[in-house]
Amino acid sequence: MTSTSAPVSSAAQNLAQLLVGNQIQQAIHVAAKLGIADQLRDGPRDSTELAAAVGAHPGALYRLLRALAGYGIVAMDDGRFSLTPVGELLRSDTPRSVRPFALWSGGVSYQAFGALEHSVRTGSPAFENLYGQEFFHYLADHPESGAVFDEMMSRHTVPVAGAVAEHDLSGVDVIVDVGGGRGELLAAIVGAHPAMRGVLVEQPRVLDEARRVFERAGVADRCTAVAGDISQSLPAGDAYVLKSVLHGLPDDEAVRVLANCRRAMNPGGLLLVVEFVLPPGDRPSPGLLMDLLMLVGCHGRERTAAEFEALLGEAGLRLVKISSAKHGYSIVAGAR
């Protein structure tokens, strides 16, 4: 009896832990939205003090913080709360902050993912059914959500920028970052190669911030930010980098963007695609849940190595190699 019931009990516990994930996510989201970590940066405080500072109900906030203490986000001692090393990451003033991710994943994204059933039944994005417009149009019409999304993407870019900058870019005088957000990746690449110039092609709403990023990085004299539609024409360059762009597109549109890169590419040009590459079989990967987010949010998908090779081939490019970057990302290198 013991030998058979123990695994069943363990399986039930594992499943139960997975099923409360949404509750944990929302608790972290609310703490991030209230700015709890910023209020605790200088030391322990009780829930009454914190409630007055953030505009919350003292008793309800105590219960939230007590729950977060149970998951190691804060520590509780004699009715006062302080940040743990995990909770420190929710501060807005730390370079490693994940607060934008907590705000995004528990907000607009959370609501859309709650409609996953719609996407599974229909194959179409639940986001569009829920909000009545395509994802990036929504961000343009809702600047506050757009700013949170842009900040989150910037935070996700910084850890992998070094790996991309270290890629062999010999012979590259001009690199074009296609859909590169606020320009952190381009700034890191150009900053690591003093003779290189860079061009960022993005939507108008992020260009001013990108120019400020270039200024802060000391590369404003070698980087330009231009508005453009990546499905149309692109500036000429020796190398093209696309991070977290293709996964938001269906295959036909992804091929169109890649073909635009090929047409604009100087002879001997290089392509660097920074994405999750799905592993074969049932091996765990952060890309698997991201794939569901793409199903819910847009018409895109995460892809396997074979699928990336097929996309490149359809666009008139060839796969050179796939190398690992940080946090589960890979660099898919292609050439003409």
Secondary structure by P-SEA (a helix, b strand, c coil): ccccaaaaaaaaaaaaaaaaaaaaaaaaaaaaaaccccccccccccaaaaaaaccccaaaaaaaaaaaaaaccccccccbbbbcaaaaaacccccccaaaaaaaaacaaaaaaaaaaaaaacccccccccccccaaaaaaacaaaaaaaaaaaaaaaaaaaaaaaacccccccbbbbccccccaaaaaaaaaccccccccccccccaaaaaaaaaaacccccbbbbbbccccccccccbbbbccccccccaaaaaaaaaaaaaacccbbbbbbbcccccccccccaaaaaaaaaaacccbbbbcaaaaaaaaaaacccccccccccccbbbbcccc
